[in-house]
Amino acid sequence: MQGAPYWGCDGSLLIDSTKDNAAEKDGKPNETVEDEGFEIIDKIKERLEAECKGTVSCADILAFLARDSVAHYGGVHYPVPAGRRDGRISRANDTLDLPPPTFKLGNLTKLFVSKGLSRDDMVALSGAHTIGIAHCSAFSDRLYNFSQMVKADPSLHPTYAAQLRGECPTGSDNEVDMDPPSPLTFDNSYFKSLLVNRGLFTSDQTLMSKHGTATLVKRFAKKPALFKKKFAAAMVKMGSIGVLTGEQGEIQWSTDERGSPESTPLYNYTKKASTDPSMDRNYAAQLRRRCPPRSNNVVPMDPPSPFTFDPSYYRNLLVNRGLFTSDQTLTSTWATAAKVRQLAGNPMLFQRKFAAAMVKMGKIGVLTGRKGEIRRHCRRINRCAVRLEATSCCSTLVCSALLMWRRRERV
């Protein structure tokens, strides 16, 4: 139940779709999330709002529910940091960032590493498949017409493959248990199944394809307490990815719908707020005066010092006065927000870092040596250079002759 864009607990999974926007909960990877689960969260939120309005975020509710669910089914009760705030954007397409069941080990590892999670975290978190259900469409490619040579995936135990074909006839999208031996117990049965080629998804069984991950699978299959400990640690780590805190995000009053992604930060931002709540109210009012609806006036991007190259831009972000969404979003994660604070307080550091980044960016796609040309007029490519390239001739003498010929032709 993690927010798809960053795998962080920002509550984005709970937001309803609108006629203009398909929300995350309607993304294909979330098909197995039952409506009853959302209804339970709604009831919890209503009770909390009645006791302490605007205090506990939907994101924190999700984080605690995930922990309590694990503990309820047999896992350990681990401490969960609180203080998250709720995100405002939810798009079905963002679920494409979640690891699909068809991934093999290389892509799976790369995706987890890109989120700051280790190989050990990846294997431990995969153990979450010890509980829950899956739709046949997530793994049917392993059961039918796997290749021209074999009907079923050879890495899938033949008896288990036959059992799954019985539960998933061709063209069906039934639901099956992800861990048949103990579908309602949080234990290490999942890892024991991998040892005998009974992993349901390609992304499950692929953990046995390399020595490093296979060794971890064997350890978890042998030591249930170790698995539960590692899983709890990985859940806390994953629950910190992309978390919104402090002035970032909001505390949702309920888990209802939000505006479409096309709404603007100044007007019709959501059904409940005309302006982006992450923008300072006085600054928003100032911008509305400068930019009436449907106008296209010009405004300075850094009002305090629009003609001075200084770190004023970063100081604006710290007080929610970023002009663009792409500006203010730099304070939406701990890592980038820390950089913003650092540059805001150190003008020399900002100017030095900016200069280094400009040099680095200036090397992208550069043409040197025999690549490209030195244009005689910046608005036009050199005619001679085009002719020479076509004739594979690089002689200065020939170039001069061609130019003389062109002048004579004009006369």
C-alpha positions in Angstrom: 0.0 0.0 0.0 2.8 2.3 -0.8 2.5 5.5 -3.0 3.7 4.5 -6.5 5.8 7.5 -7.6 8.3 7.1 -4.8 7.2 3.9 -3.0 6.7 6.2 -0.1 3.7 6.5 2.2 2.1 9.7 0.9 -1.5 8.4 0.9 -1.8 8.7 -2.9 -3.3 5.2 -3.1 -6.4 6.3 -1.2 -7.4 9.2 -3.5 -10.4 8.6 -5.7 -10.4 8.9 -9.5 -12.3 11.8 -11.2 -13.8 12.1 -14.6 -10.6 13.9 -15.6 -8.1 11.7 -13.9 -7.6 8.0 -13.3 -6.1 7.7 -9.8 -3.5 5.3 -8.5 -6.0 3.0 -6.9 -7.3 2.2 -10.4 -3.9 1.3 -11.8 -3.6 -2.3 -12.9 -1.1 -3.3 -10.2 -3.7 -2.3 -7.6 -6.5 -4.5 -8.9 -6.1 -6.9 -6.0 -6.6 -4.2 -3.4 -10.2 -4.8 -2.1 -12.7 -1.9 -1.7 -13.3 -3.2 1.8 -9.8 -2.1 2.7 -10.4 1.4 1.6 -13.7 1.5 3.6 -11.9 0.4 6.7 -9.4 3.2 6.3 -12.2 5.7 5.8 -13.7 4.6 9.1 -10.4 4.9 10.9 -9.9 8.4 9.5 -13.4 9.5 10.5 -12.8 8.4 14.1 -9.4 10.2 14.2 -10.8 13.4 12.7 -13.5 13.4 15.4 -10.9 13.1 18.1 -8.1 15.3 16.7 -8.9 17.1 13.6 -6.2 17.6 11.0 -3.5 15.8 13.1 -3.1 12.2 11.8 -2.4 11.9 8.0 -3.8 9.2 5.8 -0.2 8.4 5.0 0.5 7.6 8.6 -2.6 5.5 8.8 -1.4 3.4 5.9 2.1 3.0 7.5 0.7 1.8 10.8 -1.9 -0.4 9.1 0.8 -2.1 7.1 2.7 -2.8 10.3 -0.3 -3.9 12.3 -1.4 -6.2 9.5 2.0 -7.9 9.4 1.9 -8.4 13.2 -1.7 -9.6 13.1 -0.8 -12.4 10.6 2.3 -13.6 12.5 5.1 -11.1 11.8 6.9 -8.9 14.3 5.5 -5.6 15.7 8.1 -3.1 14.6 8.3 0.7 15.4 7.1 3.0 12.6 8.2 6.6 12.5 5.2 9.0 12.3 4.8 12.6 11.1 4.1 12.0 7.4 1.9 14.3 5.4 -0.4 13.4 2.5 0.5 13.9 -1.2 -1.9 15.8 -3.5 -1.4 14.0 -6.7 -2.5 10.5 -7.7 -2.3 9.1 -11.2 -2.9 5.5 -12.4 0.1 5.8 -14.7 2.4 6.3 -11.7 1.8 2.6 -10.8 4.0 1.7 -13.7 6.9 2.6 -11.4 6.1 -0.5 -9.3 8.1 -3.7 -10.0 5.9 -5.9 -12.3 5.6 -9.6 -11.8 7.4 -10.3 -15.1 10.7 -8.7 -14.0 13.8 -10.9 -13.9 16.6 -10.4 -11.4 18.6 -7.8 -13.3 15.7 -5.3 -13.8 14.3 -6.1 -10.4 17.6 -5.3 -8.7 18.1 -2.1 -10.7 14.7 -0.8 -9.8 15.1 -1.4 -6.1 18.6 0.1 -6.1 17.2 3.2 -7.8 14.9 3.7 -4.8 17.8 3.4 -2.3 17.0 -0.2 -1.4 19.6 -2.9 -1.2 19.6 -6.5 -2.6 18.9 -7.8 0.9 16.0 -5.4 1.2 14.6 -6.6 -2.1 14.7 -10.2 -1.1 13.2 -9.5 2.3 10.4 -7.4 0.9 9.6 -10.0 -1.7 8.6 -12.1 1.3 5.4 -10.0 1.6 4.0 -12.4 -1.0 3.6 -14.9 1.8 0.1 -13.2 2.2 -2.5 -12.2 -0.3 -3.9 -13.0 -3.7 -3.0 -12.5 -7.3 -4.9 -12.4 -10.6 -4.2 -15.1 -13.2 -3.2 -12.4 -15.8 -0.1 -11.6 -13.7 1.5 -15.0 -14.3 -0.5 -16.8 -17.1 2.3 -16.3 -19.5 4.2 -18.9 -17.5 1.4 -21.4 -17.9 0.5 -21.3 -21.6 2.7 -21.0 -24.8 5.8 -20.0 -22.8 7.9 -20.7 -25.9 7.9 -22.6 -29.1 9.7 -25.5 -27.3 7.8 -25.7 -24.1 4.2 -25.1 -22.9 5.0 -23.9 -19.4 8.0 -22.0 -17.9 10.6 -24.7 -17.1 11.5 -22.9 -13.9 8.0 -23.6 -12.6 7.4 -27.0 -10.9 5.3 -29.1 -13.3 2.8 -30.1 -10.6 2.4 -26.6 -9.5 2.0 -25.4 -13.1 -0.8 -28.0 -13.6 -2.5 -26.9 -10.4 -2.4 -23.2 -11.6 -3.8 -24.1 -15.0 -6.7 -25.7 -13.2 -7.3 -22.5 -11.3 -6.6 -20.3 -14.3 -8.2 -21.6 -17.5 -7.1 -19.8 -20.7 -8.5 -16.3 -20.9 -9.6 -16.2 -17.2 -8.5 -13.7 -14.6 -9.4 -15.6 -11.4 -7.8 -15.0 -8.1 -5.3 -17.4 -6.5 -3.3 -17.5 -3.3 0.2 -16.2 -3.7 1.5 -18.6 -1.0 -0.8 -21.7 -1.1 0.8 -23.6 1.9 -0.1 -20.7 4.3 -2.0 -17.8 2.5 -3.1 -16.2 5.8 0.1 -16.6 7.9 3.1 -14.2 7.8 5.8 -16.8 7.7 8.8 -18.0 5.6 6.7 -20.5 3.6 7.2 -18.2 0.5 11.0 -18.8 0.6 10.6 -22.6 1.1 8.4 -22.6 -2.0 11.1 -20.9 -4.1 13.5 -23.7 -3.1 11.2 -26.2 -4.9 10.4 -24.0 -7.9 7.0 -22.9 -6.6 7.3 -19.2 -6.9 4.1 -17.8 -8.4 5.6 -14.8 -10.4 8.7 -14.6 -12.6 9.8 -11.9 -10.2 9.6 -14.4 -7.3 11.4 -17.4 -8.8 14.1 -15.2 -10.3 15.5 -14.7 -6.8 16.9 -18.2 -7.2 18.7 -17.4 -10.4 21.9 -15.9 -8.9 24.1 -17.2 -6.0 23.8 -14.0 -3.9 20.0 -13.8 -3.8 19.6 -17.6 -3.7 21.8 -17.7 -0.6 19.5 -15.1 1.1 16.4 -17.1 0.1 17.9 -20.3 1.7 18.8 -18.4 4.9 15.2 -17.0 5.2 13.7 -20.4 4.4 15.8 -21.8 7.3 15.4 -19.0 9.8 11.9 -17.5 10.1 12.9 -15.1 12.8 15.7 -13.6 10.7 13.3 -13.1 7.8 10.8 -11.3 10.0 13.5 -9.1 11.5 14.9 -8.2 8.0 11.5 -7.6 6.6 10.6 -5.2 9.4 13.8 -3.2 8.8 13.2 -3.1 5.1 9.6 -1.9 5.5 10.8 1.0 7.7 13.4 1.9 5.1 11.0 1.7 2.2 8.4 3.7 4.2 10.8 6.6 4.3 11.1 7.0 0.5 9.6 10.2 -0.7 8.0 11.0 2.6 6.4 14.5 2.9 6.9 16.2 6.2 6.8 19.6 7.8 5.2 22.2 5.4 5.2 19.7 2.5 1.9 18.1 1.4 -1.1 18.3 3.7 -3.1 16.5 6.3 -6.2 15.3 4.4 -9.5 15.7 6.2 -10.8 12.6 4.4 -9.7 10.1 1.7 -11.8 11.7 -1.0 -11.0 12.8 -4.6 -8.6 15.5 -5.8 -8.5 17.7 -8.8 -7.2 16.7 -12.2 -3.5 17.1 -13.0 -4.4 19.9 -15.5 -5.6 22.2 -12.7 -3.3 25.2 -12.0 -1.6 26.2 -8.8 -3.5 29.6 -8.7 -7.0 28.6 -9.9 -9.2 25.5 -9.4 -6.4 23.5 -7.9 -8.7 21.0 -6.3 -12.4 20.8 -5.5 -11.7 22.0 -2.0 -8.8 24.5 -2.6 -8.7 27.0 -5.4 -4.9 27.5 -4.8 -2.1 25.0 -4.4 -1.8 24.7 -0.6 2.0 24.3 -0.9 2.2 28.0 -2.1 2.4 30.8 0.5 -1.0 32.5 0.6 0.3 36.0 0.3 2.5 35.1 -2.6 -0.4 33.3 -4.3 -2.6 36.5 -3.9 0.2 38.6 -5.4 0.5 36.3 -8.4 -3.3 36.3 -8.9 -3.2 40.1 -9.2 -0.4 39.9 -11.7 -1.9 37.0 -13.6 -5.7 37.2 -13.9 -7.4 34.1 -15.4 -6.5 33.5 -19.0 -3.9 36.2 -19.0 -0.3 35.6 -20.1 1.5 38.5 -18.3 5.2 38.4 -17.4 6.3 38.1 -13.8 9.8 37.8 -12.3 10.8 34.3 -11.3 12.6 35.6 -8.2 10.8 38.8 -7.0 13.2 39.7 -4.1 16.2 40.0 -6.5 15.2 39.4 -10.1 18.4 40.9 -11.6 20.9 39.5 -9.1 22.5 36.1 -9.3 22.1 35.0 -5.7 20.6 32.2 -3.5 17.4 34.2 -3.0 15.6 31.5 -5.1 16.4 28.9 -2.5 15.3 31.1 0.4 11.9 31.5 -1.4 11.5 27.8 -1.5 12.0 27.5 2.2 9.0 29.8 2.8 6.8 28.2 0.0 7.4 30.9 -2.5 8.6 28.7 -5.4 6.9 30.0 -8.6 6.7 26.7 -10.5 5.6 23.3 -9.2 9.0 22.1 -10.4 10.6 24.7 -8.1 8.7 24.0 -4.9 8.9 20.2 -5.4 12.6 20.4 -4.5 11.5 20.6 -0.9 9.3 17.6 -1.2 11.9 15.0 -0.1 14.4 15.1 2.7 17.5 14.8 0.4 16.6 17.7 -2.0 15.2 19.8 0.8 18.5 19.5 2.7 20.4 20.7 -0.4 18.0 23.7 -0.8 18.6 24.7 2.9 22.4 24.3 2.4 22.5 26.5 -0.8 20.1 29.1 0.7 22.5 29.7 3.6 25.7 29.7 1.6 25.9 32.0 -1.5 29.5 31.1 -2.3 28.7 27.4 -2.3 25.7 27.9 -4.5 27.7 29.9 -7.1 30.5 27.4 -7.1 28.1 24.4 -7.4 26.1 26.2 -10.2 29.3 27.0 -12.1 30.5 23.3 -11.9 27.0 22.1 -13.0 27.0 24.5 -16.0 30.4 23.2 -17.1 29.1 19.6 -16.8 25.9 20.4 -18.6 27.8 22.2 -21.3 29.6 19.0 -22.3 26.3 17.2 -23.2 26.2 16.5 -26.9 29.2 18.6 -27.7 30.7 18.3 -31.3 34.5 18.5 -31.5 37.3 17.6 -33.9 35.8 16.7 -37.3 32.3 16.6 -36.0 30.1 19.6 -37.0 31.5 22.8 -38.4 32.5 26.4 -37.6 29.6 28.4 -39.2 30.4 31.6 -41.0 27.0 32.9 -40.2 25.2 31.7 -37.1 21.8 31.6 -38.9 22.9 29.3 -41.7 25.0 26.2 -42.2 28.1 26.6 -44.4 27.2 25.8 -48.0 30.7 24.7 -48.7 30.8 22.4 -45.8 27.6 20.6 -47.0 29.1 20.1 -50.5 32.4 18.9 -49.1 30.7 16.4 -46.7 28.7 15.1 -49.7 31.8 14.6 -51.8 34.0 13.4 -49.0 36.5 16.2 -49.9 38.3 18.2 -47.2 40.8 20.2 -49.2 40.9 24.0 -48.6 41.9 24.4 -52.3 38.8 22.5 -53.5 36.6 24.5 -51.1 38.0 27.8 -52.5 37.4 26.5 -56.1 33.8 25.7 -55.3 33.2 29.1 -53.9 34.7 30.7 -57.0 32.5 28.6 -59.2 29.4 29.7 -57.3 30.3 33.3 -57.7 30.8 32.8 -61.4 27.4 31.1 -61.7 25.7 34.0 -60.1 27.3 36.4 -62.6 
